[in-house]
């Protein structure tokens, strides 16, 4: 059997790196994407994979990444949008967007839509790393950059809610073209993803409580399951999962109108993307 091509962002550490190792051992062709040159290269060399470096706080780098991926891989079977994290005080990126929202949602939205032709031709699965933190998010379509109201934890929860809404809308627009998509909660995993945060979460990740959290391998389990099983048979496209089972999300996650508005507003925010409107 020919190895499938699986692109994993945020794969230089944590559950992304763990999933990359597991999937590589299973014989898949892994493409490692990360922000840190040294860490990304280290993981790639360990599993004999290709790698790309891209900082999602700069959308020009995301566009470059998409162009490089399309040039090198005529087929992408699975795209895992895993890059993200909790940030600190409100900060605008070079693109003028609130950093938490851009890194966790706008950048993967841009990467996915830029790769849409390849993904559709490949009948790909798109897997988005969300979080149970979506439960305390509150998505205000006219204040996605949190100019009126900001807190570190709320910004993160809203971005993770956006991941689920994006998953739902991607299914509605492109499932008929062959794309399947799912969002998932990895659990409380002992990683460094809150290192730059001013959220109370950072104390948990730096205290003795970290020993009670899941290992990256455990946190990557649902990701690996989604990447290696069959959509439509083993899991439902457009849905949100935790522990390999359907999970309950923020009530806003089930608002189809909000999902559609978020897609359209996101396309405007990343600028230069044609309005992709192929709802099935």
VOGU-3710 file (C-alpha; in Angstrom, 3 decimals, decimal comma):
1> xxxxxxxxxx> 0,000/0,000/0,000  1,309/3,458/-0,947  1,953/5,645/2,074  -0,462/8,518/2,504  0,796/12,086/2,840  -0,145/13,651/6,184  0,684/17,295/6,927  0,762/18,189/10,630  1,136/21,772/11,827  2,331/22,479/15,344
11> xxxxxxxxxx> 4,350/19,283/15,058  7,613/20,424/16,633  6,400/19,566/20,152  3,503/18,179/22,171  0,699/16,172/20,622  1,682/17,201/17,104  5,159/15,711/17,466  3,732/12,635/19,172  1,202/12,064/16,395  3,919/12,551/13,796
21> xxxxxxxxxx> 6,038/9,842/15,424  3,135/7,410/15,748  1,923/7,899/12,187  5,440/7,674/10,771  5,936/4,342/12,538  2,713/3,165/10,890  4,278/3,839/7,491  2,637/7,156/6,637  4,530/9,918/4,819  4,611/12,740/7,362
31> xxxxxxxxxx> 5,233/16,414/6,678  6,205/18,262/9,857  5,333/21,964/10,185  6,454/24,088/13,123  7,474/27,570/14,204  10,885/26,710/15,652  13,467/25,830/13,017  15,613/23,738/15,372  12,760/21,851/17,045  10,902/21,226/13,793
41> xxxxxxxxxx> 14,015/19,922/12,067  14,820/17,704/15,059  11,419/15,977/14,952  11,609/15,608/11,170  15,067/14,066/11,257  13,980/11,658/13,996  11,208/10,224/11,817  12,849/10,842/8,428  10,206/13,329/7,347  10,080/16,516/5,315
51> xxxxxxxxxx> 9,645/19,718/7,298  8,633/23,337/6,837  8,978/26,286/9,200  6,180/28,837/9,418  5,122/31,386/12,028  1,334/31,602/12,050  1,499/35,099/13,545  2,464/36,222/10,030  -0,066/35,340/7,335  2,462/35,920/4,557
61> xxxxxxxxxx> 4,391/32,946/5,946  1,203/30,853/5,883  0,663/31,727/2,218  4,264/30,800/1,460  3,811/27,507/3,316  0,686/26,694/1,316  2,451/27,450/-1,966  5,417/25,256/-1,010  3,157/22,384/0,042  1,178/22,557/-3,208
71> xxxxxxxxxx> 4,361/22,640/-5,250  5,842/19,587/-3,558  2,820/17,405/-2,794  0,266/16,869/-5,575  -1,665/14,774/-3,074  -2,365/15,517/0,608  -4,481/12,842/2,263  -4,741/14,379/5,730  -4,204/17,954/6,903  -3,929/18,317/10,674
81> xxxxxxxxxx> -4,378/21,920/11,827  -2,777/21,566/15,229  -0,721/24,752/15,666  -1,984/27,129/18,346  -1,807/28,043/21,990  -2,776/30,431/24,764  -1,161/33,849/24,452  -0,460/36,663/26,875  -1,843/40,203/26,978  -3,768/41,399/23,938
91> xxxxxxxxxx> -1,352/41,803/21,049  -1,850/42,523/17,365  0,075/40,607/14,734  1,845/42,156/11,766  -1,428/41,546/9,922  -3,343/43,667/12,431  -5,312/40,853/14,067  -5,494/39,742/17,694  -2,738/37,154/18,022  -4,715/34,379/19,739
101> xxxxxxxxxx> -7,443/34,470/17,096  -4,982/34,623/14,210  -2,658/31,827/15,311  -5,434/29,459/16,397  -8,048/30,180/13,720  -7,215/32,604/10,918  -3,897/30,974/10,002  -5,299/27,414/9,751  -8,326/28,809/7,905  -5,977/30,439/5,402
111> xxxxxxxxxx> -3,776/27,354/5,046  -6,771/25,087/4,485  -8,479/27,315/1,945  -5,225/27,916/0,059  -4,818/24,127/-0,203  -8,451/23,489/-1,095  -7,912/22,292/-4,659  -5,311/19,729/-3,577  -7,382/18,632/-0,592  -10,529/18,172/-2,661
121> xxxxxxxxxx> -8,689/16,262/-5,394  -7,184/14,020/-2,689  -10,546/13,407/-0,944  -8,697/14,517/2,160  -9,546/14,605/5,835  -8,988/17,913/7,639  -8,524/17,502/11,384  -8,634/20,570/13,616  -7,306/20,604/17,164  -9,845/22,371/19,354
131> xxxxxxxxxx> -10,246/22,190/23,136  -12,872/21,855/25,847  -11,937/25,499/26,488  -14,410/26,288/23,688  -16,986/26,103/26,456  -16,005/29,468/27,889  -15,564/31,135/24,539  -18,002/33,715/23,211  -17,726/34,522/19,537  -18,889/38,039/18,626
141> xxxxxxxxxx> -18,824/38,262/14,859  -18,277/42,039/14,920  -15,408/41,862/17,418  -13,287/38,897/16,350  -10,103/40,798/17,211  -11,397/41,356/20,754  -10,992/45,126/20,643  -13,931/45,739/22,982  -13,375/43,000/25,536  -10,284/40,864/26,076
151> xxxxxxxxxx> -9,032/38,285/28,526  -6,409/35,668/27,813  -8,637/32,722/28,683  -11,710/34,071/26,877  -9,669/34,778/23,751  -8,358/31,213/23,747  -11,807/29,717/24,356  -13,271/31,801/21,535  -10,520/30,705/19,148  -11,147/27,053/20,028
161> xxxxxxxxxx> -14,871/27,624/19,448  -13,958/29,102/16,064  -12,093/25,875/15,257  -15,323/23,916/15,698  -17,406/26,372/13,689  -14,795/26,244/10,924  -14,942/22,443/10,989  -18,722/22,510/10,622  -18,755/25,045/7,806  -15,917/23,318/5,953
171> xxxxxxxxxx> -18,031/20,162/5,991  -21,090/22,013/4,660  -19,171/23,691/1,861  -16,853/20,909/0,714  -18,039/17,502/1,881  -19,798/16,997/-1,442  -16,422/17,600/-3,096  -14,913/14,758/-1,064  -13,455/16,517/1,974  -14,179/15,178/5,450
181> xxxxxxxxxx> -13,421/17,151/8,593  -13,457/16,812/12,366  -12,459/18,851/15,411  -11,280/17,261/18,631  -10,344/17,943/22,246  -7,030/16,288/23,182  -7,565/16,551/26,943  -5,375/18,268/29,495  -1,947/17,439/28,116  1,402/18,154/29,793
191> xxxxxxxxxx> 2,990/20,306/27,076  4,543/23,766/26,777  1,650/25,311/24,867  0,821/27,810/27,668  4,420/28,990/28,036  3,709/32,454/26,599  0,425/32,874/28,427  -0,638/35,170/31,265  -3,660/32,928/31,830  -4,112/31,044/35,121
201> xxxxxxxxxx> -3,581/27,937/32,949  0,152/28,612/32,980  0,347/27,841/36,700  -1,157/24,397/36,132  1,330/23,639/33,369  4,254/24,727/35,559  3,170/23,167/38,854  3,099/19,674/40,325  -0,383/19,329/38,776  1,348/18,827/35,430
211> xxxxxxxxxx> 2,219/15,333/36,632  -1,501/14,521/36,747  -2,078/15,532/33,147  -2,085/13,374/30,032  1,140/12,605/28,226  1,476/13,939/24,671  1,014/10,359/23,464  -2,304/10,083/25,302  -3,393/13,506/24,101  -2,625/12,577/20,495
221> xxxxxxxxxx> -4,742/9,419/20,618  -7,932/10,917/19,165  -5,931/12,784/16,517  -4,237/9,550/15,402  -7,571/7,736/15,464  -9,206/10,339/13,237  -6,232/10,301/10,859  -6,143/6,525/10,471  -9,827/5,571/10,364  -12,549/6,084/7,783
231> xxxxxxxxxx> -14,853/9,112/7,848  -18,459/8,138/7,353  -17,776/4,751/8,908  -15,714/5,335/12,046  -16,505/9,006/12,597  -18,939/11,654/11,392  -17,637/14,462/9,208  -18,227/17,953/10,580  -18,401/16,828/14,207  -16,474/17,505/17,429
241> xxxxxxxxxx> -14,797/14,632/19,298  -13,109/13,817/22,588  -11,759/10,417/23,632  -12,773/8,979/20,245  -16,429/9,855/20,885  -18,782/12,651/19,937  -18,498/15,450/22,495  -20,697/18,335/23,564  -19,476/21,799/22,626  -20,411/25,403/23,374
251> xxxxxxxxxx> -23,993/26,065/22,249  -22,674/28,589/19,710  -20,876/25,711/17,966  -24,240/24,479/16,648  -25,290/27,810/15,121  -25,155/27,261/11,357  -25,664/30,955/10,620  -22,770/31,904/12,887  -20,542/29,289/11,210  -21,348/30,770/7,812
261> xxxxxxxxxx> -20,731/34,327/9,019  -17,419/33,319/10,596  -16,257/31,770/7,311  -17,151/34,876/5,339  -15,616/37,255/7,866  -12,466/35,112/8,115  -12,074/35,236/4,338  -12,259/39,029/4,511  -9,767/39,185/7,394  -7,088/37,109/5,674
271> xxxxxxxxxx> -7,624/39,182/2,501  -7,014/37,987/-0,997  -9,004/34,753/-0,653  -11,875/34,328/-3,028  -15,154/33,628/-1,291  -15,313/29,864/-1,432  -18,985/29,129/-1,636  -19,787/25,564/-2,612  -22,264/24,663/0,109  -23,738/21,211/-0,394
//
